Amino acid sequence: MTSPHKSRALVVENDPTDDVRRLGDWLVEGGLDLDVLKAHAGDEIPGDLDGYAALVVMGGEQHVYPGPDGAPGAPWFPALEKLLRRAVRYKVPTLGVCLGAQLLATATAGAVERSTAGPEIGATLVARRDKATDDPLFAEVPMAPDVLQWHVDEITRLPAGAVLLAASTHYPHQAFRIGPAAWGLQFHIECDTAMFASWAYAEAQTLVDLGIDAVELLEAVDAAMPDLEEVWRPFALRFAGVALGTVPTAGTGMRRLPLLGA
């Protein structure tokens, strides 16, 4: 068994177009060292989180649910969902972003489907829910924070016992927590303008079909960047604090349980 690296976080990258970017900078600022696992490039998902202080699962264009042939949305998803279940079971601080949040939900018996409300794309607001007041990450988040969205699927059912932390009119499950230390965000907090612009370029025809002006979209995204940093940089620093044991987990007034393998 390897000795634990108490400041090390495992970041799982599902898609080369959605790296950890600004979120990674903030987590490093918060004291974490990041091991980036590029699952899309063939890096193997580990069987456990021995020695890791946290798990971060990023987004991607894949679907969580199986395809028409019954195959998983990506070959590594079963192993990643198993790892997410292990993280929740052993209270390893976990953050899932967009696809990562959907995987966290399905790994713990929630449900994800194609959204009947259609794609959600661009700079939007979400509404903080009442229970966010007692959450170690969301307590300091404003009532209606700026976020970035790009998804066609939605979490239609939260896992049993999950705490809803943020919602919006057409997509009710925007942020949630499972147990004391696993969070899912349907929206993106990692993007800079260049990342979002690359998505818009790749999906130019989709934007045309939806009647979205790409120039106006990117202008709005760029204008939101300072507000996004104001809210989500401290959020990321608090997550790093949970991982390092300097911020209490939900429902406790104490440091979290020791690391696996500690």
ROVEXVEX-729617 format. One record per residue: x, y, z of N, C-alpha, C in turn. Coordinates in pm, whole numbers, plus 50000, padded with zeros to 5 digits. Layout:
residues N
{node {X, Y, Z}, {X, Y, Z}, {X, Y, Z}}
...
This chain:
residues 262
{node {50085, 49880, 50000}, {50000, 50000, 50000}, {50088, 50124, 50000}}
{node {50054, 50218, 49915}, {50133, 50340, 49905}, {50104, 50431, 50023}}
{node {50202, 50512, 50059}, {50179, 50610, 50165}, {50094, 50723, 50112}}
{node {50007, 50781, 50196}, {49914, 50881, 50148}, {49982, 51015, 50120}}
{node {49935, 51083, 50018}, {49975, 51220, 49989}, {49857, 51307, 50029}}
{node {49866, 51366, 50147}, {49747, 51426, 50205}, {49703, 51555, 50137}}
{node {49784, 51606, 50045}, {49742, 51726, 49973}, {49713, 51696, 49826}}
{node {49708, 51568, 49788}, {49696, 51533, 49647}, {49552, 51503, 49611}}
{node {49506, 51560, 49499}, {49371, 51536, 49448}, {49380, 51468, 49313}}
{node {49293, 51370, 49292}, {49284, 51303, 49163}, {49179, 51375, 49078}}
{node {49220, 51422, 48961}, {49129, 51487, 48867}, {49109, 51395, 48748}}
{node {48985, 51355, 48722}, {48955, 51269, 48608}, {48901, 51355, 48495}}
{node {48972, 51353, 48384}, {48936, 51430, 48265}, {48868, 51335, 48166}}
{node {48740, 51360, 48136}, {48664, 51274, 48046}, {48670, 51316, 47900}}
{node {48711, 51439, 47875}, {48707, 51495, 47740}, {48822, 51594, 47729}}
{node {48902, 51588, 47622}, {49015, 51680, 47612}, {48975, 51826, 47601}}
{node {48849, 51853, 47566}, {48806, 51992, 47553}, {48758, 52051, 47685}}
{node {48753, 51968, 47791}, {48707, 52018, 47921}, {48807, 51979, 48029}}
{node {48918, 52052, 48032}, {49018, 52028, 48135}, {48983, 52109, 48260}}
{node {49066, 52097, 48361}, {49032, 52157, 48491}, {49053, 52308, 48493}}
{node {49135, 52359, 48407}, {49153, 52502, 48378}, {49152, 52592, 48502}}
{node {49060, 52688, 48510}, {49061, 52784, 48621}, {49034, 52715, 48755}}
{node {48947, 52615, 48753}, {48921, 52541, 48876}, {49050, 52480, 48929}}
{node {49131, 52426, 48839}, {49258, 52369, 48880}, {49349, 52472, 48944}}
{node {49355, 52591, 48886}, {49437, 52698, 48943}, {49393, 52730, 49085}}
{node {49262, 52735, 49105}, {49208, 52769, 49237}, {49235, 52657, 49338}}
{node {49223, 52532, 49295}, {49249, 52421, 49385}, {49396, 52418, 49427}}
{node {49483, 52446, 49332}, {49626, 52453, 49365}, {49651, 52569, 49461}}
{node {49587, 52681, 49434}, {49599, 52795, 49526}, {49554, 52756, 49667}}
{node {49453, 52669, 49674}, {49401, 52625, 49803}, {49488, 52521, 49872}}
{node {49596, 52478, 49808}, {49690, 52389, 49873}, {49691, 52247, 49823}}
{node {49615, 52217, 49717}, {49611, 52081, 49663}, {49710, 52064, 49548}}
{node {49768, 51948, 49539}, {49848, 51907, 49424}, {49759, 51817, 49338}}
{node {49756, 51842, 49209}, {49662, 51773, 49121}, {49731, 51665, 49039}}
{node {49675, 51545, 49043}, {49712, 51437, 48952}, {49602, 51427, 48848}}
{node {49630, 51464, 48725}, {49528, 51464, 48620}, {49531, 51332, 48545}}
{node {49421, 51260, 48550}, {49406, 51132, 48482}, {49323, 51155, 48356}}
{node {49383, 51131, 48240}, {49315, 51155, 48113}, {49247, 51026, 48068}}
{node {49126, 51004, 48119}, {49054, 50881, 48086}, {49028, 50871, 47936}}
{node {49002, 50984, 47871}, {48973, 50985, 47727}, {49094, 50941, 47644}}
{node {49213, 50951, 47704}, {49335, 50911, 47632}, {49382, 50772, 47672}}
{node {49303, 50702, 47753}, {49336, 50566, 47787}, {49394, 50546, 47926}}
{node {49410, 50653, 48004}, {49457, 50636, 48142}, {49356, 50552, 48219}}
{node {49405, 50459, 48298}, {49317, 50365, 48368}, {49262, 50426, 48495}}
{node {49133, 50408, 48517}, {49068, 50453, 48640}, {49114, 50362, 48754}}
{node {49164, 50417, 48864}, {49209, 50331, 48974}, {49092, 50266, 49046}}
{node {49121, 50161, 49120}, {49017, 50090, 49193}, {48982, 50154, 49325}}
{node {49070, 50242, 49375}, {49042, 50309, 49502}, {49110, 50445, 49501}}
{node {49095, 50515, 49611}, {49152, 50649, 49625}, {49257, 50653, 49734}}
{node {49324, 50541, 49752}, {49427, 50530, 49854}, {49529, 50642, 49838}}
{node {49545, 50723, 49942}, {49645, 50829, 49941}, {49597, 50961, 49887}}
{node {49475, 50968, 49833}, {49424, 51094, 49778}, {49336, 51167, 49878}}
{node {49350, 51297, 49879}, {49270, 51382, 49967}, {49136, 51418, 49904}}
{node {49124, 51406, 49772}, {49001, 51449, 49705}, {48993, 51387, 49566}}
{node {48871, 51386, 49513}, {48843, 51341, 49376}, {48765, 51450, 49305}}
{node {48807, 51485, 49184}, {48738, 51583, 49100}, {48712, 51518, 48965}}
{node {48587, 51519, 48921}, {48551, 51457, 48793}, {48495, 51565, 48701}}
{node {48557, 51581, 48586}, {48524, 51689, 48495}, {48415, 51650, 48396}}
{node {48381, 51744, 48308}, {48273, 51727, 48212}, {48316, 51661, 48083}}
{node {48225, 51659, 47987}, {48253, 51601, 47857}, {48126, 51592, 47775}}
{node {48142, 51559, 47648}, {48027, 51556, 47558}, {47954, 51422, 47561}}
{node {48004, 51325, 47634}, {47940, 51194, 47639}, {47807, 51201, 47716}}
{node {47728, 51096, 47699}, {47605, 51080, 47777}, {47629, 50977, 47886}}
{node {47575, 51001, 48003}, {47591, 50908, 48114}, {47515, 50778, 48088}}
{node {47397, 50790, 48028}, {47313, 50673, 48007}, {47364, 50592, 47888}}
{node {47332, 50461, 47885}, {47381, 50375, 47777}, {47325, 50417, 47641}}
{node {47398, 50383, 47536}, {47353, 50409, 47401}, {47251, 50305, 47356}}
{node {47202, 50317, 47232}, {47102, 50222, 47180}, {47147, 50077, 47184}}
{node {47280, 50058, 47178}, {47333, 49922, 47181}, {47357, 49871, 47323}}
{node {47323, 49955, 47420}, {47341, 49916, 47559}, {47480, 49941, 47614}}
{node {47570, 49992, 47531}, {47707, 50019, 47576}, {47709, 50146, 47661}}
{node {47799, 50153, 47758}, {47809, 50274, 47839}, {47850, 50394, 47756}}
{node {47823, 50514, 47807}, {47855, 50636, 47733}, {48001, 50650, 47701}}
{node {48087, 50592, 47781}, {48231, 50581, 47754}, {48279, 50452, 47819}}
{node {48380, 50388, 47763}, {48422, 50257, 47815}, {48463, 50259, 47962}}
{node {48512, 50374, 48009}, {48562, 50381, 48146}, {48454, 50422, 48247}}
{node {48333, 50452, 48201}, {48230, 50501, 48294}, {48197, 50402, 48406}}
{node {48184, 50272, 48379}, {48155, 50181, 48491}, {48261, 50187, 48601}}
{node {48387, 50190, 48562}, {48494, 50198, 48661}, {48492, 50332, 48734}}
{node {48460, 50439, 48662}, {48455, 50571, 48724}, {48337, 50581, 48821}}
{node {48223, 50525, 48783}, {48109, 50526, 48875}, {48142, 50444, 49001}}
{node {48212, 50334, 48985}, {48253, 50255, 49101}, {48344, 50337, 49192}}
{node {48435, 50412, 49132}, {48525, 50497, 49210}, {48447, 50606, 49283}}
{node {48348, 50663, 49216}, {48265, 50765, 49279}, {48187, 50707, 49397}}
{node {48135, 50586, 49381}, {48064, 50523, 49493}, {48160, 50501, 49611}}
{node {48282, 50463, 49579}, {48380, 50441, 49685}, {48414, 50573, 49755}}
{node {48424, 50680, 49678}, {48452, 50810, 49737}, {48341, 50852, 49832}}
{node {48216, 50832, 49791}, {48103, 50867, 49877}, {48103, 50779, 50002}}
{node {48126, 50650, 49985}, {48123, 50556, 50098}, {48228, 50592, 50202}}
{node {48347, 50628, 50156}, {48457, 50657, 50249}, {48474, 50806, 50278}}
{node {48376, 50885, 50234}, {48373, 51028, 50266}, {48497, 51104, 50217}}
{node {48548, 51061, 50102}, {48657, 51135, 50038}, {48596, 51257, 49968}}
{node {48636, 51378, 49999}, {48578, 51496, 49935}, {48581, 51484, 49783}}
{node {48465, 51506, 49722}, {48446, 51481, 49579}, {48371, 51596, 49517}}
{node {48413, 51634, 49396}, {48344, 51739, 49320}, {48325, 51693, 49177}}
{node {48200, 51684, 49134}, {48168, 51649, 48996}, {48114, 51771, 48923}}
{node {48168, 51797, 48804}, {48130, 51915, 48725}, {48060, 51870, 48597}}
{node {47937, 51914, 48576}, {47855, 51884, 48460}, {47843, 51733, 48440}}
{node {47909, 51676, 48341}, {47907, 51531, 48325}, {47951, 51461, 48453}}
{node {48049, 51519, 48521}, {48095, 51462, 48647}, {47986, 51458, 48752}}
{node {47901, 51560, 48755}, {47788, 51562, 48847}, {47686, 51456, 48808}}
{node {47663, 51440, 48679}, {47569, 51339, 48633}, {47619, 51199, 48667}}
{node {47748, 51175, 48652}, {47806, 51047, 48689}, {47795, 51022, 48839}}
{node {47817, 51127, 48918}, {47800, 51114, 49063}, {47657, 51075, 49097}}
{node {47562, 51136, 49027}, {47421, 51105, 49052}, {47388, 50961, 49014}}
{node {47426, 50918, 48894}, {47391, 50783, 48851}, {47468, 50677, 48929}}
{node {47588, 50710, 48973}, {47667, 50615, 49051}, {47602, 50584, 49185}}
{node {47518, 50676, 49233}, {47456, 50661, 49365}, {47303, 50651, 49354}}
{node {47258, 50593, 49241}, {47116, 50559, 49219}, {47027, 50678, 49188}}
{node {47084, 50786, 49134}, {47004, 50892, 49076}, {46976, 50860, 48930}}
{node {46915, 50954, 48858}, {46879, 50930, 48717}, {46915, 51051, 48633}}
{node {46962, 51025, 48511}, {46996, 51128, 48413}, {46929, 51092, 48282}}
{node {46867, 51192, 48218}, {46799, 51171, 48091}, {46822, 51291, 48000}}
{node {46790, 51275, 47875}, {46790, 51389, 47782}, {46689, 51491, 47834}}
{node {46728, 51616, 47841}, {46640, 51717, 47898}, {46524, 51749, 47805}}
{node {46405, 51746, 47859}, {46288, 51785, 47780}, {46282, 51936, 47760}}
{node {46358, 52010, 47838}, {46361, 52156, 47825}, {46457, 52202, 47716}}
{node {46531, 52108, 47658}, {46626, 52144, 47553}, {46761, 52183, 47609}}
{node {46858, 52210, 47522}, {46992, 52245, 47567}, {46993, 52373, 47650}}
{node {47084, 52379, 47746}, {47107, 52500, 47825}, {47249, 52545, 47797}}
{node {47263, 52661, 47737}, {47393, 52707, 47689}, {47412, 52854, 47723}}
{node {47528, 52886, 47783}, {47563, 53025, 47804}, {47574, 53065, 47949}}
{node {47589, 53196, 47971}, {47597, 53252, 48105}, {47456, 53267, 48161}}
{node {47430, 53203, 48273}, {47298, 53208, 48334}, {47312, 53227, 48485}}
{node {47198, 53228, 48551}, {47194, 53232, 48697}, {47128, 53105, 48748}}
{node {47167, 53062, 48866}, {47095, 52957, 48936}, {47053, 53013, 49072}}
{node {46957, 52949, 49134}, {46906, 52997, 49262}, {46950, 52904, 49373}}
{node {47011, 52959, 49474}, {47052, 52881, 49591}, {46929, 52837, 49669}}
{node {46927, 52714, 49715}, {46815, 52661, 49792}, {46840, 52680, 49942}}
{node {46733, 52665, 50021}, {46740, 52693, 50164}, {46848, 52612, 50235}}
{node {46862, 52485, 50199}, {46957, 52398, 50269}, {47102, 52434, 50241}}
{node {47124, 52520, 50143}, {47261, 52564, 50115}, {47318, 52644, 50232}}
{node {47231, 52700, 50315}, {47277, 52781, 50428}, {47367, 52702, 50521}}
{node {47343, 52572, 50532}, {47421, 52488, 50623}, {47530, 52407, 50552}}
{node {47553, 52437, 50427}, {47652, 52360, 50351}, {47789, 52429, 50358}}
{node {47896, 52352, 50381}, {48027, 52415, 50395}, {48078, 52484, 50269}}
{node {48033, 52443, 50151}, {48076, 52510, 50028}, {47979, 52617, 49983}}
{node {47849, 52593, 50001}, {47748, 52683, 49945}, {47699, 52791, 50041}}
{node {47733, 52783, 50168}, {47681, 52879, 50264}, {47717, 53023, 50227}}
{node {47835, 53042, 50167}, {47880, 53178, 50131}, {47852, 53214, 49986}}
{node {47787, 53124, 49911}, {47752, 53153, 49772}, {47632, 53246, 49770}}
{node {47630, 53347, 49682}, {47515, 53438, 49675}, {47385, 53365, 49642}}
{node {47274, 53432, 49662}, {47143, 53371, 49639}, {47121, 53335, 49493}}
{node {47177, 53413, 49400}, {47159, 53385, 49257}, {47294, 53404, 49186}}
{node {47385, 53308, 49200}, {47518, 53325, 49143}, {47521, 53304, 48992}}
{node {47617, 53371, 48929}, {47644, 53348, 48786}, {47708, 53211, 48766}}
{node {47668, 53144, 48659}, {47729, 53016, 48622}, {47737, 53010, 48470}}
{node {47812, 52913, 48421}, {47817, 52885, 48277}, {47753, 52749, 48252}}
{node {47675, 52740, 48146}, {47604, 52617, 48115}, {47636, 52572, 47972}}
{node {47651, 52441, 47958}, {47649, 52379, 47824}, {47617, 52232, 47844}}
{node {47490, 52198, 47836}, {47450, 52059, 47852}, {47316, 52035, 47783}}
{node {47295, 51911, 47741}, {47168, 51870, 47680}, {47096, 51769, 47767}}
{node {47168, 51707, 47860}, {47108, 51612, 47953}, {47086, 51680, 48087}}
{node {47002, 51619, 48170}, {46980, 51673, 48304}, {46963, 51560, 48404}}
{node {46992, 51593, 48529}, {46967, 51499, 48638}, {46817, 51508, 48670}}
{node {46745, 51404, 48639}, {46599, 51405, 48659}, {46558, 51354, 48796}}
{node {46646, 51278, 48861}, {46617, 51231, 48997}, {46746, 51228, 49076}}
{node {46746, 51297, 49190}, {46862, 51294, 49277}, {46868, 51161, 49353}}
{node {46987, 51120, 49392}, {46997, 50999, 49474}, {46923, 51017, 49607}}
{node {46881, 50907, 49665}, {46813, 50912, 49794}, {46905, 50976, 49897}}
{node {46848, 51071, 49973}, {46925, 51138, 50076}, {47009, 51254, 50029}}
{node {47013, 51280, 49899}, {47091, 51393, 49848}, {47027, 51525, 49892}}
{node {47110, 51625, 49910}, {47065, 51758, 49951}, {47073, 51851, 49830}}
{node {46958, 51906, 49791}, {46954, 52000, 49678}, {47006, 52136, 49725}}
{node {47105, 52189, 49654}, {47170, 52314, 49694}, {47143, 52430, 49599}}
{node {47111, 52402, 49473}, {47082, 52508, 49378}, {46991, 52452, 49269}}
{node {46906, 52539, 49214}, {46808, 52498, 49115}, {46786, 52611, 49016}}
{node {46715, 52579, 48907}, {46668, 52682, 48815}, {46533, 52636, 48762}}
{node {46465, 52724, 48691}, {46326, 52699, 48654}, {46309, 52571, 48572}}
{node {46388, 52554, 48469}, {46369, 52442, 48378}, {46461, 52323, 48409}}
{node {46561, 52345, 48494}, {46657, 52240, 48529}, {46669, 52240, 48681}}
{node {46581, 52166, 48749}, {46569, 52182, 48894}, {46686, 52132, 48976}}
{node {46772, 52048, 48921}, {46881, 51991, 48999}, {47015, 52046, 48952}}
{node {47045, 52168, 48990}, {47166, 52234, 48943}, {47287, 52207, 49031}}
{node {47266, 52183, 49159}, {47376, 52150, 49248}, {47321, 52068, 49364}}
{node {47400, 51973, 49409}, {47355, 51886, 49517}, {47475, 51831, 49593}}
{node {47446, 51777, 49710}, {47549, 51710, 49790}, {47498, 51574, 49832}}
{node {47586, 51475, 49828}, {47556, 51341, 49877}, {47647, 51315, 49997}}
{node {47588, 51281, 50110}, {47667, 51260, 50230}, {47732, 51389, 50275}}
{node {47838, 51381, 50352}, {47899, 51502, 50407}, {47996, 51574, 50315}}
{node {48040, 51507, 50203}, {48153, 51568, 50131}, {48160, 51537, 49982}}
{node {48046, 51507, 49920}, {48046, 51484, 49774}, {47948, 51579, 49708}}
{node {47998, 51666, 49621}, {47916, 51770, 49558}, {47909, 51750, 49407}}
{node {47793, 51778, 49350}, {47775, 51776, 49207}, {47725, 51911, 49158}}
{node {47785, 51962, 49052}, {47745, 52089, 48989}, {47706, 52060, 48845}}
{node {47581, 52084, 48809}, {47541, 52065, 48669}, {47609, 52167, 48578}}
{node {47642, 52280, 48632}, {47701, 52390, 48555}, {47854, 52384, 48559}}
{node {47915, 52472, 48480}, {48061, 52477, 48469}, {48116, 52595, 48548}}
{node {48221, 52568, 48626}, {48293, 52676, 48695}, {48440, 52680, 48653}}
{node {48481, 52585, 48570}, {48621, 52572, 48533}, {48660, 52653, 48410}}
{node {48562, 52696, 48333}, {48588, 52754, 48200}, {48653, 52891, 48208}}
{node {48743, 52917, 48116}, {48776, 53054, 48081}, {48708, 53083, 47947}}
{node {48720, 53205, 47899}, {48652, 53242, 47774}, {48702, 53159, 47657}}
{node {48832, 53130, 47653}, {48888, 53053, 47542}, {48829, 52912, 47536}}
{node {48810, 52849, 47652}, {48751, 52716, 47653}, {48609, 52720, 47598}}
{node {48530, 52815, 47648}, {48392, 52824, 47604}, {48385, 52857, 47454}}
{node {48476, 52942, 47408}, {48479, 52977, 47266}, {48511, 52855, 47180}}
{node {48597, 52766, 47230}, {48630, 52645, 47154}, {48507, 52555, 47141}}
{node {48425, 52550, 47245}, {48301, 52472, 47237}, {48206, 52534, 47134}}
{node {48196, 52667, 47138}, {48107, 52736, 47045}, {48152, 52713, 46900}}
{node {48282, 52715, 46878}, {48334, 52692, 46743}, {48301, 52551, 46696}}
{node {48322, 52454, 46786}, {48297, 52314, 46751}, {48149, 52286, 46728}}
{node {48064, 52362, 46796}, {47918, 52341, 46788}, {47849, 52457, 46717}}
{node {47917, 52515, 46619}, {47863, 52632, 46550}, {47726, 52604, 46488}}
{node {47710, 52488, 46425}, {47583, 52456, 46361}, {47473, 52437, 46466}}
{node {47508, 52379, 46578}, {47411, 52364, 46687}, {47359, 52499, 46732}}
{node {47449, 52595, 46747}, {47407, 52729, 46789}, {47315, 52792, 46684}}
{node {47347, 52773, 46557}, {47261, 52826, 46449}, {47123, 52762, 46458}}
{node {47120, 52630, 46477}, {46993, 52559, 46484}, {46908, 52605, 46602}}
{node {46974, 52645, 46710}, {46903, 52690, 46829}, {46871, 52839, 46826}}
{node {46918, 52907, 46722}, {46893, 53051, 46712}, {46978, 53134, 46807}}
{node {47094, 53081, 46846}, {47184, 53151, 46938}, {47293, 53220, 46857}}
{node {47307, 53351, 46875}, {47412, 53427, 46809}, {47544, 53402, 46882}}
{node {47641, 53345, 46812}, {47766, 53305, 46876}, {47843, 53424, 46931}}
{node {47842, 53535, 46860}, {47915, 53654, 46907}, {47854, 53706, 47036}}
{node {47722, 53718, 47039}, {47655, 53764, 47160}, {47675, 53666, 47276}}
{node {47673, 53537, 47245}, {47695, 53434, 47347}, {47831, 53452, 47412}}
{node {47935, 53466, 47331}, {48070, 53476, 47385}, {48094, 53610, 47454}}
{node {48031, 53714, 47406}, {48042, 53844, 47475}, {47983, 53834, 47615}}
{node {47869, 53766, 47627}, {47805, 53751, 47758}, {47890, 53663, 47851}}
{node {47947, 53557, 47795}, {48033, 53469, 47874}, {48156, 53545, 47923}}
{node {48218, 53620, 47835}, {48338, 53695, 47873}, {48305, 53801, 47978}}
{node {48190, 53866, 47964}, {48151, 53968, 48060}, {48124, 53909, 48198}}
{node {48085, 53783, 48202}, {48054, 53718, 48330}, {48178, 53669, 48404}}
{node {48293, 53664, 48339}, {48411, 53603, 48398}, {48451, 53663, 48534}}
{node {48452, 53796, 48551}, {48488, 53848, 48683}, {48391, 53806, 48793}}
{node {48262, 53805, 48764}, {48164, 53762, 48864}, {48178, 53614, 48895}}
{node {48206, 53533, 48791}, {48227, 53390, 48813}, {48345, 53367, 48906}}
{node {48453, 53439, 48883}, {48571, 53422, 48969}, {48541, 53467, 49112}}
{node {48465, 53574, 49127}, {48434, 53627, 49259}, {48360, 53523, 49345}}
{node {48274, 53445, 49281}, {48195, 53345, 49355}, {48266, 53211, 49363}}
{node {48317, 53161, 49251}, {48360, 53021, 49244}, {48506, 53000, 49280}}
{node {48587, 53104, 49279}, {48723, 53089, 49334}, {48716, 53061, 49484}}
{node {48644, 53140, 49564}, {48633, 53106, 49707}, {48567, 52970, 49730}}
{node {48471, 52934, 49645}, {48407, 52802, 49653}, {48512, 52692, 49638}}
{node {48598, 52705, 49537}, {48703, 52606, 49513}, {48802, 52602, 49628}}
{node {48833, 52719, 49684}, {48924, 52723, 49798}, {48862, 52653, 49919}}
{node {48730, 52667, 49936}, {48664, 52597, 50046}, {48666, 52446, 50023}}
{node {48647, 52404, 49898}, {48657, 52260, 49869}, {48796, 52208, 49902}}
{node {48898, 52283, 49864}, {49035, 52243, 49899}, {49050, 52235, 50050}}
{node {48987, 52327, 50121}, {48993, 52325, 50267}, {48927, 52200, 50325}}
{node {48815, 52159, 50267}, {48750, 52035, 50311}, {48846, 51918, 50289}}
{node {48909, 51914, 50172}, {49002, 51805, 50140}, {49120, 51802, 50235}}
{node {49167, 51919, 50275}, {49284, 51927, 50362}, {49248, 51920, 50510}}
{node {49117, 51918, 50539}, {49073, 51906, 50678}, {49068, 52036, 50753}}
{node {49080, 52150, 50684}, {49074, 52280, 50751}, {48935, 52341, 50748}}
{node {48845, 52285, 50667}, {48705, 52325, 50662}, {48621, 52203, 50697}}
{node {48527, 52215, 50792}, {48447, 52099, 50832}, {48362, 52046, 50717}}
{node {48337, 51917, 50719}, {48242, 51860, 50624}, {48100, 51892, 50671}}
{node {48002, 51865, 50587}, {47864, 51897, 50620}, {47817, 51819, 50741}}
{node {47747, 51889, 50830}, {47688, 51824, 50946}, {47786, 51791, 51056}}
{node {47910, 51843, 51047}, {48008, 51818, 51152}, {48073, 51948, 51193}}
{node {48125, 51949, 51310}, {48203, 52063, 51355}, {48348, 52023, 51373}}
{node {48389, 51919, 51304}, {48522, 51864, 51323}, {48586, 51835, 51188}}
{node {48712, 51801, 51192}, {48783, 51762, 51072}, {48724, 51630, 51023}}
{node {48733, 51608, 50892}, {48674, 51488, 50835}, {48753, 51364, 50876}}
{node {48698, 51247, 50840}, {48761, 51122, 50872}, {48896, 51109, 50803}}
{node {48989, 51027, 50858}, {49121, 51011, 50796}, {49111, 50959, 50654}}
{node {49215, 50985, 50576}, {49221, 50936, 50439}, {49225, 50784, 50434}}
{node {49172, 50731, 50325}, {49191, 50587, 50300}, {49341, 50558, 50300}}
{node {49381, 50456, 50370}, {49520, 50416, 50371}, {49605, 50494, 50469}}
{node {49545, 50593, 50538}, {49624, 50672, 50632}, {49656, 50590, 50756}}
